[in-house]
Every structure is written in structure tokens, then in C-alpha cells.
Amino acid sequence: MVDKDKALKFLNKDFIANINIIDPLVRGTAELVAVSDNGVIAYEKKGEMYLISSETEEEGIKLLEGIEKIELINVCRKAPLEYIMKKYNLNICVECYQCAYLKGKEVLINTDMMVELAKEEELPFITDTYKKETPEGIREIWERGEMFCGYKDGKMAGFAGVHLEGSVGLLHIFPEFREKGYGAALEAHVINHLVRQGRIPYGHVVMGNELSLKIQRKIGFQFSEENMYWVFSRDESECN
């Protein structure tokens, strides 16, 4: 049996850099595949992805022994990025900042937008707008109560939620409602939803997405010193 306590001891050495592995392990949506004193590999069942973090590339290569196929993986810390891409024939790599909201209290943002759980009849519209998640994935997120919409004067201004694997995201603001602070307000609502459950909200921001970085900093997210990477060969698996 793979030692969960041993895994968490390693991961907690750099909490923010490894929050994407810690969170699903704690919630029970990820299972450990390999653990050493200097690295961890887990498999997140909801997002159908591997997660790896290691102190050195050499340690990461050792941990990967015996894993014959990977289609989607989060690569953290010093794990062997180029080795993984070559071994598993993965040709797309998206570099992201990783961040976490550690204040443990709800975010207070003044807004004139109303935010509530998305309505079932709105799901087709959301899936037509947001192409980084499957319709089945959007429905599952909604069914667990984690897909939210914002409304201004009776019109949908945007939406946001919690990805299948647990990160904050799915954020979209329609053009006529942009630059009004609604993105931060929607994300704050999602964060508060998680804080009330005792969870630590975390997310990923693609390198170069300055608008998203601005929102995360406004809300109070803290960033890891090392970036993480989404590595895959499937068009639908994008980081946001």
C-alpha cells in the first residue's frame, strides 16, 4: 500500500507548488501511484490525469517506471518534463503559474451583479461558450453544485466554477460586461463556496495571461515560486 502520510509529508514541503496534488489526495479523488522521500505520482480520477512532483529529474524518472501510458499529466517542481513528453508521446505543454488562496476567510468584493448556481437550462449555452470542458464535464460540475452564473439587469454577465479535478476556473465574462470587476466578483463567489467547505481554493494561470493574474492578485492568491505544466496530446485538455 502506498503511504499517504509519506506523500503528504513530501508535498507539504512546498505547499503551493503541490496544492494541485494535495487537494485531491485529501478529498479522496486521487489515488497514489508511487511515493518516495523525494517525489510523488498520483492519479486524479475525476479529471483522468496523472500528477507528478519530484525534487529532481532523476527521482521523477524512477517514479515513472512501470507507467506505460499517460495522456494527460500535471508536472510540478523538478519533475522531468522533457522526458515525460518524449516517453509518452505528448506534444503539447502549457506552462502555468500555480496559486492558492490561503487566508481561510471569505473574499469581500462589492458588486452590483447577482451570482447564483447555474440553471439546468443554461448548461447548453455554457457548453457552447466554454470549449475547454466537455458537455458531460460541465453537467457533472453543475450537478455537484459548483457551476455559477452572474447576472446584471436580468442578463447573464458570465460564469465560473470548480474544475472536475478541483481547481478554480471555468471563468468567462461576456464582452459587454468586461472591465467592470465582474470576473473578480464571480471568482470570489467560487472561492467563498470552497472556503465554507473548509477547502483551500487553488488555480492555474497560463503564462502571459496578465488579466487573470491581475484578478488573482486582487483577490489575494499567493503564487508558487516554480511554475507547473499541463502536458497532453488532447485538444480539449487546456489550462486556464
Protein Blocks (a to p, Z undefined) as FASTA:
>chain_A
ZZfklmmmmmmmmmmlmmmmmmmmmnopaccfbdcfkbccdddfklopaddddfbfklmm
mmmgopabdfbdcdehjbcfklmmmmnopabdcdddddddfkopacddddfbdcddddfk
lmmmmmmmmmmbcfklmmmmmmnopaccddeehiafbdcdddfkopaehiacdfklgono
pmmmmmmmmmmmmmmnopacdddddehilmlmmmmmmnopacdfbdcddddfbfklccZZ
